[in-house]
Amino acid sequence: MRPPCGSSVRIRLCRCTPTAITRFHSPRRYRPWSPPPPSRRRSSAQAPPAPRRPASPPHLPPPSPPSVCRNASEGPMSYVDLKHLLADLALEAVRDPEHAVSAAVAAAYGALAEESRPAVPWSVLRTKAEEFGRGFDWHPTIDDAQRLVERGLLVRRSDEFTIREPFLPFLEYLRRQTSRLLDALRLVRTLGPQGDEAELRRGVALFNAGLYFECHELLEGVWRATPGPERAFYHGIVQAAAAFYHYEKRNFHGARTLLTKGLQKLEGFPDDYRGVNLGAFRRMLRPWSEYLEPKAEAISFPRSRVH
């Protein structure tokens, strides 16, 4: 069974809730991405729909050992450090989107910087950040860029900002993640504050924007703190997010294992649960579970999203 043509995996909120996530179309900012040749032959199962933008940067680095460097701390820096740094910034932003102006500055830097010319003048950076901040009522200042310096992402030299040198090889990853964060913040604004469901809705926004690692990090705390049978609901979403994170890293076995476990945990809940259209979510996950079986071929590299 192939995933339905033209669909993507998203978490939808029930129509009975005050607001509902509709299909969100983000700008096409990336050139088409081609996956490496398949490592094994699979049967006639076909790939899910092609992504709007690549699910993985062209030079995604291999996993590296944990580093002692987090944010602006001393020590060797790596892709892992950048991943955690951007995740920390994303979680802070979705919890306080009105003051997440630095997210626009980071996305502007990602859009403007090139590996051969990583330094960006503040005047140019501010113009692009203002463009990204439209609709958020954000007015970026140099202090917002300085916060990214203090967090260890950028370096300031006179009136120019550049990424820290050890992060430079992963500039495409920065570009992808900061663009997705703006998508998530737009979704958070659409949802608005929802009291006890606020963390769940933030997690939905992160998942639907393709920030699967960040969704996992945010909802893992909710899952662990939730008692009783409801705990499995959050655990299932956490595992689904982790599955697509592994899928983007080409770890198909890990993705299949986590998606199977996540689906099993979600099966015991009604179709509409805690404001989530869980029935639709499960229907979109099941074809992925079958597609990731060893007999299927990873022909394309889709963007997975939660509705």
Buried (B, 14 or more C-beta within 10 A) or exposed (E): EBBEEEBBBBBBBBEEBEEBBEEBEBEEEBEEBEBEEEEEEBEEBBBBBEBBBBBBBEEBBEEEEEBEBBEEEEEEBBBBBBBBBBBBBBBBBBBEBEEBBBBBBBBBBBBBBEEEEBBBEBEBBBEBBBEBBEEBEBEBEBEBBBBBBEBBBBBBEEEBBBBBEBBBBBBBBBBBBBBBBBBBBBBBBBBEEBEEBBBBBBBBBBBBBBBBBBBBBBBBEBBEEBEEEEBBBBBBBBBBBBBBBBBBBBBBEBBBBBBBBBBEBBEEBEEBBBBBBBBBBBBBBBBBBBBBEEEBBBBBBBBBBBB
